Each structure stands twice: as C-alpha cells, then as structure tokens.
C-alpha cells in the first residue's frame, strides 16, 4: 500500500474526499510538559508576568486546531464542530494536555488534535521561558480516534 498523499507520478497531492460520506469523527491527542517545581508553582499561583498561563495556552490550542490546514500542507480545511483543551496538573513538575476535536465530516481530525496539543504545550513553554528554560515537551501523541475506516484507542 502506497502513501495516500503521493500520486501515480510520485508527486505530493491532497487526497480527494469527494466520494466519502459525512460521519461523526473524533480524535484525542495528549502531551506532557515537564518543568521545575518553582515554575509550576508560579503557574498555579498566577505569578507569571505574561498572565494566566493555562488559560492562554487553552485558547492557543483551540486556535491552532482550527488552523491546522494552514500549517500542514496536505490537511483539508475543516468545519470543526468542537475543540476542547483540558490541562491537568499531574504532580509538582508535570502538566498533561488533552486536546479533543470533533467533526461531522469526510475526513478525520487527528492532525487537528495533535496540532492543538502541541501548540498548547508550546504556549506554556513560551509563557514560562523568562523564568526557566528547563522545560521539556514530551510524548505528544494520538490517544484516540473514532469514525472513518478505523477506530483507535491507546
């Protein structure tokens, strides 16, 4: 089986979804940001000069999911029905980001969920880098996909 984004001539192209039926589709991606104890403490206490880190990161992740097709060349522009960014404090040094994207459409939203989770993590990093660059964004991955040809859950 060849790559769907490569045509018979070996050139990149956007896959046609013209003949596909609209179905409910959902994708969930997550990622973790590891930081120093003091950095996370300041985020929780609201002590960052740039503002509410988690609120800004949530909005950034939602915006990123909606703009995925502008960032990744072969992604279709989609009318997304919903994006939810959930940020949980795992312990004194880690936060977990969960990005869930839903659509009633012809193609999945895996890339939108991954983009949303990634940009949320990058925004946390950006807003905290003035007090510490000792942060690690790790394990951004797809954890669930429903709809389309195959369902998947990790």
N, C-alpha and C positions, 0 to 999 in steps of 0.2 A: 504494500500500500504506500503510495507516494504522499508527499506533503500537499495538503489541500490548497496552500497559498502559492504553489508553483504550477504554472500552466504547462501544456504539452511542449512548448518551446523552451522550457526551463526558466521562464521569467516570472517574477512575482506578480500576483494579481489578487484582487479582492474576490473572495468566493461569493458566488451568487446565491442568495437565499430566496430568490423569486418564487420557486415552486414549493417552498416549505410552508406549512400551516402555522398560524399563531398558536402557541401553547404557553402555559404558565411555566416560567423558569426562575430559578433562584440559585444564587451562588453565595457562599460564605468563605471569606479568607481571614486569616489572622496573622498577627506578627507580635513580636515582643521587643520592648525597649528596655535595656539594662542600663542602669546609671548608678552613680554614687548615692549613698544613703541621704546625704545632705541635699542633693539635687531633688530627689523625690519628696523629701520633707518640705522643701520650699514650694514645690508644685502644689502639694496638698494644702499647705497653709496660705497659698495665694501670695507668696513672696517674690514673684518674678516681675521684673520691671516691664516686660512686654505685655503683661496681663494674664488672664485666665488661660493657662497653657492647654488644659484639656478641652475647654470649650472651643478655643480657636482651632485646635487640632481636629476636633469633630467636624467643624464647618469645612475645613480644608479638605478632609477626606471625602465628604459628600460632594463638594465641588469637583474634586479630582475624578470621582467615579462618573460623574455626569459628562466630563470632558475627555474620557478615555480615547475616543476615536480621533481626537485632535492630537493625541500624544503617540499613539501606536498605529502606524500607517494602515494596516490591514483590518483594523477593527471597524465594524459598521457603526454609524451614528444611530443611537437607540433612544426611544422614548421610554425612559426608565420610570417605572411606577413607584419605586421606593428605594431609599438607601438609609441604612441605619448603621451608625458607628457606636459601638459600645466599648468603653475603656474601663478595664478593671485593674485595680492595684493587686498584684499577686503577692508581694512581700515588700520588705523595706527597700529593695533595689530594682524591682521589675514592675512594668505595667504590660498588660496584654491588650491588644487592639483586635476587635472583631468587627469586620465590615460585611454587612449583609445587603445584597442587591436583588431586587425583584423586577420582573418584566412579564408582560403578556406579549410575546413576540416570536420572531422566526429564528432567532439565534440566542445563544446563551450569554450570560453576564459574568463569566469567570474573570475576564480581564478587568472588568469594571470593579469587581470586588477586590482583586489583587492590587489594582491601582489605588483604590480608596484606602486600603490598609497601609500600603506603602507611603502614601503622602501624609496620612495621619502620623505615622511614625517619624517621617522626615520633619514634619512641623513641630513635633515635640522636641526633636533634636535642635532645630533652628531656634526655637524659643528659649532653650536652656544652654546653648553653647557659650553664651557670655559668662556663665559661672563655672562651666566644666565641659570639656570636650571628651571626657571619659564616659562616653555613652556608646552602646552597641545596639544596632538594629539587627535583629536576628529572626530567622525562621519565618519569613513572610511566605505563607503557603495557602493553597486552596484546601479547605477542610470539608466543604460540602457543595454538591452540585445536584440540582434536580431539574427535570424537564429535558426535552430533547431526546437524543438517542440513548444516552446512558446516564444513570444516576450514580453518584459517588459520595461516599462519606468516609473521612479519615478520623 
